[in-house]
Every structure is written in C-alpha cells, then in structure tokens.
Amino acid sequence: MGGLIEVYLDIGNKPPWTVPAKATYINLDLERAKRAVGLPEPSVPGNLMVLGRTQIPLRALHYVRDRFPAEAYLATFHYLFHAFWVLHLDLTSAEAVEKALGEIPSGFAGKGTGDTARPLFTPAQVGEVMRAAGSQAYKDALKKATDEALRRGAFGCPWLWVTKVEGKAEPIFGSDRWHYVYEFLGLPYQDVALLPPRKPEIADSKL
C-alpha cells in the first residue's frame, strides 16, 4: 500500500508487528516462507516504519509498467525488491530511487542474476522515469490504484486480485496461497501431499 501506514488504521487493521504475539510469530513465519520459495536473503529492515514509505519507487514502477516491455517491468520490480528487502536501501528519496534505477542489470531476477555489463535503462530513460514518478499524473495513478484496492476489500499485504480470462475475479490473501491462485485460474499444479512413510532400513539384512 505504498508505505501508507495510515491506510491500515483507516480500515481498522494493525500492522502485524505492532501486535506483540504476531510480532513474535512473524519471525518464524518469515523464515518458513523464505525456505518455501528458495529466497534465503531477504530480511526485515530495522527501521521498517521509516524505509517503508515507498511511494516514489511505486510511482516509478507504474510508469515502467505503462511505457516499457514486460521484461523491463519485472526486472525493475525484482531489483527494487532486492534493494529494499536484501540490501535495506533507503528508497524514500528521489535521489536514491534514481541511483537504484541506474544500477539495474538487464535481465535481473534476483541476487547474482542479470547482465551487469548492460544496464536495463539508459541515463536518459532513468531521467524519464523519475520525471514521471514526480509528476501529478503518477501521484494520482498510485492513489487511484490504492483506492481501488481498498474498494475491492484489501486490508493488508500480500493481497492479490486474481482475474480469469473471461473476467471473473476474486481476492486472495497471503504469501502461501499460490495453490489457490492456480486452482482459481485453472492452471495445472502439484498440490502439497503427505507421502507414505518410508520403511525402516534393516541393518543386518542377509541374502
């Protein structure tokens, strides 16, 4: 929700880390989630309430999504995620976001990926994105997207609005609900299933 902590309060919700029991549990859940998706590096910044006000990078992402190929949008999304959750960079200023955009390698999809010899954006393109991120049009676009999510029932993150080709849509909440997404979209997937217990090995077996 773009770091708008006030949104949680307006809808009667509380960030989980402000509830003592949830704050204790969330550390366990985070480690489980990282193992499940194979991303060991992310961690929560110590000053999350300050760094979490990410309106500028979100406006930049809106513009990249609108004006650049999907591959560029995904690389930008992955890099800004990496910059925030792995490197713990402060992306609350335009200068910091501009620097980060200029450092994105082409094809970036996570730590150790991408072509570092070939930046995703030229300096001129970085300037273009930053001008858009500071414009009233993209301030309004981010506010409109946030308002629309709230209108549809969003109450926190990760809150997904999943839409079928024919237009039917439903909300799905939670980082561990991808099987619900696949099922709703009619995609083939392998569900979690308990395997039969393994037979104990017989140490002194003889022919």
C-alpha positions as CSV (number, residue, x, y, z in Angstrom):
1,M,0.0,0.0,0.0
2,G,2.9,2.3,-0.7
3,G,4.0,2.7,2.8
4,L,0.8,4.5,3.8
5,I,0.6,3.1,7.3
6,E,-2.4,5.3,7.8
7,V,-4.3,3.0,5.5
8,Y,-4.2,0.2,8.0
9,L,-5.6,2.4,10.7
10,D,-8.3,3.8,8.4
11,I,-9.7,0.3,7.7
12,G,-9.4,-0.8,11.3
13,N,-6.4,-3.1,10.8
14,K,-3.0,-3.0,12.6
15,P,0.4,-3.9,11.0
16,P,1.3,-7.3,12.4
17,W,4.5,-6.2,14.0
18,T,2.5,-3.8,16.3
19,V,0.7,-6.8,17.9
20,P,3.1,-8.4,20.3
21,A,2.0,-12.0,19.7
22,K,2.1,-11.5,15.9
23,A,5.5,-9.8,16.1
24,T,6.9,-12.9,17.8
25,Y,5.3,-15.3,15.4
26,I,6.1,-13.4,12.2
27,N,9.8,-14.1,12.5
28,L,9.2,-17.8,12.4
29,D,6.8,-17.4,9.5
30,L,9.3,-15.3,7.6
31,E,11.9,-18.0,7.8
32,R,9.5,-20.7,6.7
33,A,8.3,-18.5,3.7
34,K,11.9,-17.9,2.6
35,R,12.7,-21.6,2.6
36,A,9.5,-22.4,0.7
37,V,10.3,-20.0,-2.2
38,G,14.1,-20.5,-2.1
39,L,15.0,-16.9,-1.2
40,P,17.2,-17.0,1.9
41,E,18.5,-13.4,1.6
42,P,15.5,-11.2,2.4
43,S,15.2,-9.8,5.9
44,V,13.2,-7.0,7.6
45,P,15.0,-3.7,7.8
46,G,15.4,-2.5,11.4
47,N,13.8,0.9,10.6
48,L,10.9,-0.5,8.5
49,M,8.4,2.2,9.5
50,V,10.7,4.8,8.0
51,L,12.0,2.9,5.0
52,G,8.6,1.5,4.2
53,R,7.3,4.8,2.8
54,T,7.9,3.7,-0.8
55,Q,5.6,5.9,-2.8
56,I,8.3,7.1,-5.1
57,P,9.5,3.7,-6.3
58,L,5.9,2.6,-6.7
59,R,5.2,5.5,-8.9
60,A,8.3,4.7,-10.9
61,L,7.1,1.1,-11.3
62,H,3.7,2.3,-12.5
63,Y,5.4,4.3,-15.3
64,V,7.8,1.5,-16.2
65,R,4.8,-0.9,-16.5
66,D,3.0,1.6,-18.7
67,R,5.8,2.6,-21.0
68,F,8.3,-0.3,-21.2
69,P,8.2,-4.0,-22.1
70,A,7.1,-6.5,-19.5
71,E,10.6,-7.8,-19.1
72,A,11.8,-4.4,-18.1
73,Y,9.0,-4.0,-15.5
74,L,9.8,-7.4,-14.0
75,A,13.5,-6.7,-13.8
76,T,12.7,-3.3,-12.1
77,F,10.3,-4.9,-9.7
78,H,12.8,-7.7,-8.8
79,Y,15.7,-5.2,-8.3
80,L,13.7,-2.8,-6.1
81,F,12.5,-5.7,-4.0
82,H,16.2,-6.8,-3.7
83,A,17.3,-3.3,-2.9
84,F,14.7,-2.9,-0.1
85,W,14.5,-6.4,1.5
86,V,18.1,-7.6,0.9
87,L,20.3,-4.5,0.8
88,H,18.0,-2.5,3.1
89,L,18.5,0.6,0.9
90,D,16.6,3.8,1.8
91,L,14.3,4.3,-1.2
92,T,12.3,7.1,0.3
93,S,14.1,9.9,-1.7
94,A,14.0,10.6,-5.4
95,E,17.8,10.6,-5.5
96,A,18.0,7.1,-4.0
97,V,15.4,5.7,-6.4
98,E,17.2,7.4,-9.4
99,K,20.5,5.8,-8.4
100,A,18.9,2.4,-7.9
101,L,17.2,2.5,-11.4
102,G,20.5,3.3,-13.0
103,E,22.1,0.2,-11.4
104,I,19.6,-2.4,-12.6
105,P,21.3,-5.0,-14.7
106,S,19.4,-6.2,-17.8
107,G,17.5,-9.4,-17.0
108,F,17.8,-9.1,-13.2
109,A,15.6,-11.7,-11.4
110,G,17.3,-11.9,-8.0
111,K,20.8,-12.0,-6.4
112,G,23.5,-13.0,-8.8
113,T,21.4,-12.7,-11.9
114,G,21.3,-10.2,-14.8
115,D,23.9,-8.8,-17.2
116,T,25.9,-6.2,-15.1
117,A,27.7,-5.0,-18.2
118,R,24.4,-4.0,-19.8
119,P,22.2,-1.7,-17.6
120,L,18.5,-2.0,-18.0
121,F,17.9,1.7,-18.5
122,T,20.0,4.4,-20.2
123,P,20.6,7.6,-18.2
124,A,18.0,9.3,-20.4
125,Q,15.5,6.6,-19.6
126,V,16.2,6.9,-15.9
127,G,15.5,10.6,-16.1
128,E,12.3,9.9,-18.0
129,V,11.1,7.5,-15.3
130,M,12.0,9.9,-12.5
131,R,10.2,12.8,-14.1
132,A,7.1,10.7,-14.4
133,A,7.5,9.5,-10.8
134,G,7.4,13.1,-9.6
135,S,4.5,14.1,-11.8
136,Q,1.0,14.7,-10.6
137,A,-0.3,12.2,-13.1
138,Y,1.6,9.3,-11.4
139,K,0.9,10.5,-7.9
140,D,-2.8,10.3,-8.9
141,A,-2.2,6.9,-10.5
142,L,-0.8,5.4,-7.3
143,K,-3.5,6.9,-5.2
144,K,-6.1,5.6,-7.7
145,A,-4.6,2.1,-7.5
146,T,-4.6,2.2,-3.7
147,D,-8.1,3.4,-3.5
148,E,-9.3,0.7,-5.9
149,A,-7.6,-2.0,-3.9
150,L,-9.4,-0.7,-0.8
151,R,-12.7,-0.5,-2.6
152,R,-12.2,-4.2,-3.6
153,G,-11.6,-5.1,0.1
154,A,-7.8,-5.0,0.6
155,F,-6.8,-5.0,4.2
156,G,-3.1,-5.6,4.1
157,C,-0.3,-7.3,2.1
158,P,0.1,-9.5,0.2
159,W,-3.4,-9.1,-1.1
160,L,-3.9,-10.3,-4.7
161,W,-6.8,-9.6,-7.1
162,V,-6.8,-12.6,-9.4
163,T,-8.7,-12.3,-12.7
164,K,-9.6,-15.1,-15.2
165,V,-9.5,-14.5,-18.9
166,E,-13.3,-14.3,-19.1
167,G,-13.3,-11.6,-16.4
168,K,-14.3,-13.3,-13.2
169,A,-12.1,-12.1,-10.3
170,E,-11.6,-12.9,-6.7
171,P,-9.3,-11.6,-3.9
172,I,-6.7,-14.0,-2.4
173,F,-4.6,-13.0,0.7
174,G,-1.4,-14.5,1.9
175,S,2.1,-15.4,0.7
176,D,1.3,-19.1,1.0
177,R,-1.8,-19.2,-1.1
178,W,-0.4,-19.7,-4.6
179,H,-2.2,-23.1,-4.9
180,Y,-5.5,-21.1,-4.5
181,V,-4.4,-18.8,-7.3
182,Y,-3.5,-21.7,-9.6
183,E,-6.8,-23.5,-8.8
184,F,-8.9,-20.4,-9.4
185,L,-7.1,-19.8,-12.8
186,G,-7.5,-23.4,-13.8
187,L,-3.7,-23.9,-14.1
188,P,-2.1,-27.3,-13.7
189,Y,-0.1,-27.5,-10.4
190,Q,1.1,-30.1,-7.9
191,D,-0.5,-29.7,-4.5
192,V,1.2,-30.5,-1.2
193,A,0.6,-34.1,-0.3
194,L,1.9,-36.4,2.5
195,L,3.9,-39.3,1.2
196,P,3.6,-42.8,2.7
197,P,6.1,-43.4,5.5
198,R,9.4,-44.9,4.5
199,K,10.1,-48.4,5.6
200,P,12.9,-48.6,8.1
201,E,16.2,-50.0,6.8
202,I,17.2,-53.3,8.2
203,A,20.8,-53.1,9.2
204,D,21.6,-56.8,9.5
205,S,19.7,-58.0,6.3
206,K,21.1,-61.1,4.7
207,L,20.6,-62.7,1.3
